Amino acid sequence: MVNCGLVTEKNEPVPLKSISVEVRVQDHVATVSSTLQYVNEEERPLEVLFVFPLPADAAVCHFSAKIGEKEIVAEVQERETARDRYDDAVSSGQQAFLLEESEESPDVFRLSVGCLSPGQNAAVTIIYVTELAVQADHSLRFCLPAVLNPRYTPAGSAAGIVSEISSGCGSVPYTLTLSVHVSSPKPISKLESSCTLDPLVFLHSDHTQATVNLSPGHMFDKDVELFVYYQDTHQPSAIVEAGVNTAPSGSLMRHPVVMISLYPEFPEEMIQGEFIFVIDRSGSMDDTRIESAKDTLLLLLKSLPMGCYFNIYGFGSHFESFFPKSVEYNQDTMDQALKRVKEMQADMGGTEILEPLKHIYSQPCYPDHPRQLFIFTDGEVGNTKEVLDLVKHHVDSHRCFSFGIGEGASTALITGMAREGSGHAQFITDTDRMQPKVMQSLRFALQPAVVNISVDWTLPDGITVDTLSEPINVLYQGQRSLIYAQLKGESSGGSEGTVTVKYSLKDQPVTNQLHFCLKPTEETGLSIHRLAARTLIRSLEQKERDGGSKLESIRCRIVKLSVQTGVSSVYTAFIAINKDSRQTMKGPLLQRRVKTCGTAYGFLSGPRSAQPQASDRTRSNSRLGRLRQSLFKNDSRINQSRRKDRSLLSRRTNEATIYCTDPIVASHQENSLDKQRDPLLQLVSLQKASGCWELDATLADVFGKTEDELTNQKPAQVDGSVWATLLALIWLYGCKIDQQVEWQFVAMKAASWIGSQKVGDLSQCVGVGNVLLGCQVTKATLGI
């Protein structure tokens, strides 16, 4: 049996004791400071390895360690240089700290805390800045990840930091505190969270600043999500941040940086398209998740407009599609697809998403039907960057919507696919209903796009501007773009600049003109500069992945920019050494895992000498490297074994009806029965592709009536299908209005179908239907 995170030989507590997090939200940007408190409770020096997740777009900009009263602030260095310095310091008995980004996935960082003396405490502080993602309801989402799922690495792929992640069990042995401060030029409407918060406190009467804390007792067994709502959310803004006078002349940190936010408002209008749904059917998609995905596919298929094209793919270790190519949406193809959906199981092995994507992109697109790709996965892949490169390569031919299912879905994969595919990302935890979030994204896919985007600057003489962000080609509903630019030079007169943002929406020109001060007074902590640096670094990393003859030059530019700005990259690391802490080493230096709920990390190291010679140190480091590689492979095998077990259990469970007293299984069986009785899903499943319903006993059962009761009350002016469809609309608006986001397109199709029947004024029919179903819905509400 694999030990899930037990780290000491005597089953003693792990050395991580507490995590304290402070978050400062400034409009669309968050600065996050996390302090991790360690203590060595063993009788010998200890090395701690802690692998942890950060948002995919985060820019780590500070790393320090406080031991007793002495604080050591880390500096950014080239990655291999930092690793060598760390190994040398630890081998010679010095305290050392190393923070580095995973090469496989930019949302995974590894913190090595070297040579803690027995009984010694160390407080490690990590600060990062990140852009907050816009959600479908126009809120901004901040997430503090709690867990990392085992990432599935396809055969033949290289495995690094991601492979250190393995499943854990039980509760975490440390505490979490979280405080949040929000400020914005726009008034704050409200803050919501997936966890329990203390009451929100506004600091000013205009509601532009507020604070809130996480309530005591949080177990950190799930992601901490915070949703910030602003008034006038679609109003564009421009924020200027002053540079650092002591920074080198001409460097990014020396001069002011402007951040422009663009979040257009879209009209309500549907367009045709080609819709391809890609469903993760690997073993990690347990029964609850795959059943939720099947219910969601039902809603999606019923919501598609007539005349569009669609197909459905399932993938695991291999992939399959319902149709050889996308087919036109009609009653026959919809029925065929729904039959296949009912048969879907999580029985396809591992999680290899690359091959189905290659197959989809090889298929020709339909003229005047823009391709919309919906990808559902729990994000357990190890080749994230290869997937993102493929999506970006085909960005001009499609739009990608991604859905991370369950706790620990990779933010790098989910947000990356949406970003590179000009789409929208959604995260669906195991306590969320999948359907509302997916239908919100479908609404985005059916909307027109913003095109012909241009940004023009009007500045005083002596001031020039360098745009740091990549050009924006298109924006869809639900997308927000942040544009970074640097101002250089000295103004000979004016103190104000102007930026004009123009674009087209539905062939209509739109112009936004923003004014900003060239010498800002507000202290923003250089968060905008660092996010601009992260944007440049990510752009250079992408150029390197694209290939070419100047790879070494690009890598040097990344390292130089990272070191100058203090922002992490895949080729640099933070290194801190306490040179006053040298001690004679006796016996082996133990390297321990630090456990998070659902995640365990680390391995044992070999002994290190007190004062090794260079050749001894080389052999020691080489031996440690081989040991790391061996354990990475072991973790990968363990994870694959678990996936096979889950897949086998899934297949066996589906072979026969199982009755058991296990509370988890019994709860799942009960939930499945509840889904079968869900009247909303029953009603949706009965709708025809055209948008109408038939008047029969099955429909009557949804309303709690008999078929005779419906038939006897039918007005003479309408036939059975019109009456049935009208009743369905009345019931949806009268009884299920709180779930409108799930059935909005079902209702739109129904109203459109009724309108096509040319049955005249339906006011009397609506009144009769209200009495029959006990509702009070107006004809105008129904949209007919």
Protein Blocks (a to p, Z undefined) as FASTA:
>chain_A
ZZehiabfnlpacfbfbdcdddddehjaccdddddddddfbfbdcdddddddddfkbccf
bdcddehjbccddddddfklmmmmmmmmmmnopacddddddfkbmkbccdddehiaehia
cdddddddddddddfkopacddddfbdcdddddehiacdfkmmpccdedjdfbdcddddd
dddfbdcfbdcdfbdcdddddfbfnlpaccddddehiaolaccddddddehklpccdddd
dddfkbcehiaklpccdddddddddddddddddddddddfbfklcfklmmmmmmmmmmmm
mmpcghiacddddddfbccdfbfbdcdddfklmmmmmmmmmmpccfehpadfklmmmmmm
mpccdehiacddddddehiafklmmmmmmmmmmmmmcccddddedehiafklmmmmmmmn
opadddddfkbcfklmmmmmmmmmmpccdehiacdddddehiacddfbdcdfbdcehiac
ddddddedjdfkbacdcddddddeehiacdddddddfbdfbdghhmmmmmmmmmmmmmmm
mmmmnopjklmmmmmmmmmmmmmnopacfkbccddddfklgccdedjddddddddehiae
ddddddddfbdcfklmmmmmmmmmmmmmmmmmmmmmmmmmmmmmmmmmmmmmmmpccddf
bfklmmmmmmmmmmmmmmklmmmmmpcfkopacddfklmmmnopafklmmmmpcfkbcfk
lmmmmmmmmmmmmmmmmmmmmmmmmmmmmmmmmmmnonojaklmmmmmmmmnopacdfkl
noZZ
